[in-house]
């Protein structure tokens, strides 16, 4: 039998290529689209091998990012030098980055694909404008129509990203971690950012403030200062739609100020509140709550129901979502996966006194049934200064 030469591989029938693609790992599957122009259409029409395993993104000291896949027990190191850019968010293999000139871009960490984004100051709004301060790269001002001015700095930017590569859609939100009261969103095809007010600019007082957010597709969930959850949809061609309602009831009643709050959106679309309390010697306890569906709608502060079981799901606190558990991949059901040193970046003032020393990585799993904490087996012999959970699939 004649052995095919290298050139014939590009002409393999679609059904054979598809059968091969479906057996590849996550990384190799996405690399196949770069082989040749004949392989790309087949790659686009092929569903990758299903994987529910979250990955760990690790940050060595040399400027490269390292991805660890627990399913394969494999470590992938990016070939790019990101030492001059700051990581903001991820979705699958796509990273949202901010470069040294305060420009946003999205990059595929396994290929050379890069998506440029509009300048930060291209925000469209009827009552404010974002401007750079002279020729400085990191300093901006929010200028309101009433003459009020807020200072803002690019190293205070926080963000969330969503990419659906098969549907060729993407969305992101970003904001300055400062009291300006504005949240900016972008969707593919725009040449600007639209603005969602989170301060007192035309929205009810109970919906002001931003204590946390989760982006799932074109739907954004915002935990407000007064414990309401705003739900915003920006799937339409222009602007956004507020789904919260004109007279919402509180989603969560206050639980005090001795714990850190987070919201999580389950695979079924239910919003949960997660409290994270740090005790002496850095001990932690998590509690999960949901709104009582039978609560009186006139009750301004309805009681919460504690959730003692997530069923067959695990909660990824870094991402604000739940995923299907899979013990064979090390993803245990009814567990909370988190990185303890997230408080170094995002902790409240009362938390900062208890955080771990800088560059000490502590990747842990909290079991909701036993209320116990255990470390996650990360790759050994790696000098790391940070870590976070990401999803391998968009």
PyMOL commands that set and color helices and strands:
alter all, ss='L'
color gray80, all
select helices_A, chain A and resi 6-11+14-21+26-34+37-44+154-156+205-207+280-282+327-329+342-346+352-354
alter helices_A, ss='H'
color red, helices_A
select strands_A, chain A and resi 54-59+65-69+74-77+86-91+94-98+104-108+114-116+123-124+128-132+139-144+149-153+157-164+169-176+182-187+193-197+212-216+219-223+229-233+241-242+260-265+271-278+284-291+304-307+313-316+321-324+335-339+363-367+372-375+387-391
alter strands_A, ss='S'
color yellow, strands_A
deselect
rebuild
show_as cartoon
